[in-house]
Amino acid sequence: MWERIAEYSGTRNTPLSLRTVCAVCVDLTGMSGAWVSGLPGSAGPAIATDPLAETLSDLQVLLGEGPAADAVKDGRPVAVTDVATVASRRVWPLFARAAADSGARAMLVLPIRVGTATIGLFGLYSRVPTVLVTSQRAEVDAFAGVALGLLLDGVHHSPSDLRRHVPDGWSPVHPEIHQATGIVSVQLGLDVAEALVCLRAHAYAQARPLLEIAREIVTRRRRFRPNTSEPGIGAP
């Protein structure tokens, strides 16, 4: 997988990014497009390989139903062989029709999770009815893991550095983020999922990688305090 990502980035002179991950996953699985998005209501558009992928992500937010909504609710991947079937329209009466009218048929949506918290969605679609085999599903799971790492870290490496920065066995989840989430949950009296949301929101507002904020919290250089002018955030 990493060799394909490195090859894709190198031949196009593009950095390692969520869009790169989506594009390579599409190439390997034979699907038509892919996207990565935040949870419904989160700021920012989906990162997508093509306009239809972005449309499918937006439709599910606007209509409040679809595989993505179910993936968030149930905390598990949701696969649809054909959204144009009667069965699909029974489950998602608005979305299934709109998706089929847009040109999509098959879909797979995975929740991107840190522990029990879902922080985003990784979606794929095909213009023809499709069933991914076990090996393809394993590849999608791996790409979703890479997407998790990029969402948490804000990683951008140039193609010449890619192989050095993403060796075999690289893990996208840093222990500092787990530790910081636990610390913030205690400081603010929140559950772990809510604490992670606070961390992500603060990193986004500061335009800094989540890992940097997490390390400051773990090393006691930053502390979250309730009832401050900056909600839940205060310097030591």
Legacy VTK file of the C-alpha trace (Angstrom):
# vtk DataFile Version 3.0
C-alpha trace
ASCII
DATASET POLYDATA
POINTS 236 float
0.000 0.000 0.000
2.714 2.494 0.946
4.588 1.774 -2.282
1.475 2.655 -4.295
0.976 5.864 -2.317
4.642 6.802 -2.813
4.443 6.015 -6.537
1.244 8.057 -6.944
2.698 11.044 -5.084
6.032 10.841 -6.873
4.686 10.624 -10.418
2.314 13.551 -9.816
4.630 15.568 -7.562
1.898 15.829 -4.944
2.234 15.632 -1.132
0.833 12.911 1.053
-2.702 14.137 1.720
-6.232 12.895 2.281
-6.964 13.385 -1.415
-3.929 11.254 -2.320
-5.081 8.482 0.012
-8.566 8.572 -1.538
-7.208 8.446 -5.089
-4.893 5.490 -4.468
-7.648 3.589 -2.657
-9.900 4.081 -5.698
-7.141 2.774 -7.988
-6.538 -0.333 -5.882
-10.179 -1.267 -5.302
-11.598 -0.398 -8.715
-14.257 1.865 -7.211
-15.222 5.093 -8.980
-14.440 7.649 -6.290
-13.815 8.292 -2.602
-14.082 10.963 0.057
-13.094 11.757 3.628
-15.351 13.971 5.673
-15.915 15.132 9.200
-19.030 14.263 11.125
-22.349 15.874 10.176
-22.308 19.467 11.358
-18.512 19.750 11.391
-16.817 22.632 9.624
-15.324 22.247 6.161
-16.263 20.345 3.017
-15.393 16.739 2.284
-12.023 15.938 0.699
-13.086 14.070 -2.440
-11.621 12.593 -5.612
-14.377 13.957 -7.840
-17.587 16.020 -7.783
-19.905 13.019 -7.409
-18.013 11.784 -4.340
-18.384 15.233 -2.781
-22.073 15.298 -3.724
-22.700 11.939 -2.058
-21.065 13.175 1.141
-23.098 16.403 1.097
-26.402 14.657 0.297
-26.187 12.505 3.405
-25.648 15.584 5.585
-28.480 17.498 3.936
-30.957 14.600 4.000
-29.943 13.191 7.376
-29.884 9.607 6.101
-27.687 7.208 4.158
-24.801 4.804 4.773
-22.737 7.559 6.422
-25.438 8.344 8.978
-25.773 4.654 9.798
-21.984 4.234 10.045
-21.852 7.043 12.624
-24.865 5.751 14.551
-23.752 2.105 14.658
-19.993 2.667 14.749
-19.339 0.151 11.971
-18.801 0.070 8.181
-21.914 0.132 6.000
-21.787 -1.430 2.537
-24.462 -1.070 -0.142
-24.283 -3.179 -3.305
-26.836 -1.061 -5.188
-28.648 2.039 -3.928
-31.188 1.714 -6.756
-32.835 -1.397 -5.312
-36.196 -1.415 -3.591
-34.499 -2.593 -0.394
-32.146 0.421 -0.360
-35.043 2.809 -0.938
-36.894 1.319 1.984
-33.952 1.992 4.280
-33.034 5.455 2.888
-36.070 6.680 0.913
-34.641 10.134 0.188
-30.938 9.412 -0.116
-31.145 6.199 -2.164
-33.179 7.870 -4.892
-31.011 10.999 -4.923
-27.777 8.966 -5.029
-29.004 6.776 -7.884
-30.214 9.837 -9.809
-26.736 11.340 -9.375
-25.110 8.305 -10.969
-23.941 6.271 -7.961
-24.880 2.640 -7.386
-22.623 0.916 -4.822
-21.227 2.528 -1.672
-19.047 1.682 1.300
-18.678 4.046 4.267
-16.361 3.439 7.231
-16.305 5.419 10.466
-12.837 6.778 11.266
-12.428 6.097 14.945
-10.090 6.817 17.842
-11.023 4.358 20.541
-14.792 4.614 20.822
-14.962 8.114 19.302
-15.850 8.564 15.625
-14.004 11.612 14.267
-14.716 11.291 10.543
-15.888 9.128 7.663
-14.114 7.374 4.799
-16.409 6.681 1.860
-16.205 4.976 -1.526
-18.701 4.709 -4.344
-19.039 2.913 -7.666
-21.117 3.804 -10.714
-22.046 0.127 -11.110
-23.408 -2.385 -8.563
-20.358 -3.718 -6.736
-19.422 -6.121 -3.960
-15.899 -5.735 -2.601
-14.165 -9.018 -1.812
-12.452 -9.650 1.526
-8.990 -8.591 0.307
-10.391 -5.323 -1.057
-12.202 -4.612 2.204
-8.915 -5.148 4.050
-7.264 -2.591 1.758
-10.030 -0.080 2.446
-9.585 -0.615 6.208
-5.869 0.102 5.814
-6.505 3.298 3.872
-9.016 4.426 6.487
-6.227 3.975 9.049
-3.932 6.216 7.007
-6.718 8.792 6.766
-7.016 8.687 10.551
-3.342 9.514 10.901
-3.629 12.465 8.531
-6.725 13.780 10.291
-4.966 13.640 13.663
-1.578 14.939 12.619
-2.102 17.229 9.652
0.719 15.302 7.933
2.051 16.645 4.606
5.290 15.110 3.275
6.859 15.771 -0.119
7.142 12.781 -2.503
10.943 12.622 -2.086
10.482 12.151 1.674
7.480 9.833 1.553
9.205 6.442 1.839
11.371 7.693 4.709
8.382 9.059 6.623
5.956 6.156 6.138
7.866 2.886 6.734
6.245 -0.523 7.042
4.475 -0.909 10.353
3.905 2.812 10.819
1.005 3.434 13.164
-1.165 6.542 12.683
-2.321 6.739 16.283
0.091 8.470 18.648
0.040 7.616 22.352
0.271 11.327 23.218
-3.161 11.896 21.685
-4.676 9.102 23.797
-2.968 10.499 26.892
-3.999 14.096 26.187
-7.599 13.055 25.572
-7.689 11.350 28.953
-6.166 14.374 30.679
-8.646 16.793 29.088
-11.575 14.534 29.942
-10.577 14.814 33.620
-9.872 18.552 33.463
-13.243 19.372 31.872
-15.323 16.577 33.382
-16.205 15.164 29.945
-16.275 11.687 28.507
-13.414 10.685 26.214
-15.328 11.302 22.982
-16.254 14.852 24.031
-12.704 15.545 25.187
-11.367 14.489 21.783
-13.821 16.829 20.098
-12.512 19.684 22.276
-8.938 18.850 21.329
-9.765 18.747 17.633
-11.695 22.015 17.807
-8.822 23.768 19.571
-6.253 22.443 17.082
-8.469 23.582 14.216
-8.976 27.047 15.715
-5.211 27.425 16.253
-4.418 26.032 12.753
-1.977 23.620 14.385
-1.580 19.836 14.207
-3.482 17.945 16.876
-0.321 16.108 17.892
1.409 19.395 18.855
-1.487 20.378 21.099
-1.571 16.880 22.617
2.142 17.009 23.457
1.729 20.379 25.178
-1.053 18.932 27.322
0.882 15.789 28.219
3.966 17.852 29.182
1.771 20.254 31.247
2.539 23.259 29.020
-1.155 23.642 28.222
-4.185 23.090 30.393
-7.891 23.090 29.607
-10.015 24.894 32.198
-13.800 25.093 32.320
-15.609 28.436 32.527
-12.952 30.576 30.847
-13.455 33.185 28.152
-12.009 30.716 25.635
-14.336 27.753 26.219
-12.597 25.090 28.216
-9.097 26.290 27.341
-6.595 28.079 29.478
-2.840 28.440 29.762
-1.049 26.889 32.721
LINES 1 237
236 0 1 2 3 4 5 6 7 8 9 10 11 12 13 14 15 16 17 18 19 20 21 22 23 24 25 26 27 28 29 30 31 32 33 34 35 36 37 38 39 40 41 42 43 44 45 46 47 48 49 50 51 52 53 54 55 56 57 58 59 60 61 62 63 64 65 66 67 68 69 70 71 72 73 74 75 76 77 78 79 80 81 82 83 84 85 86 87 88 89 90 91 92 93 94 95 96 97 98 99 100 101 102 103 104 105 106 107 108 109 110 111 112 113 114 115 116 117 118 119 120 121 122 123 124 125 126 127 128 129 130 131 132 133 134 135 136 137 138 139 140 141 142 143 144 145 146 147 148 149 150 151 152 153 154 155 156 157 158 159 160 161 162 163 164 165 166 167 168 169 170 171 172 173 174 175 176 177 178 179 180 181 182 183 184 185 186 187 188 189 190 191 192 193 194 195 196 197 198 199 200 201 202 203 204 205 206 207 208 209 210 211 212 213 214 215 216 217 218 219 220 221 222 223 224 225 226 227 228 229 230 231 232 233 234 235
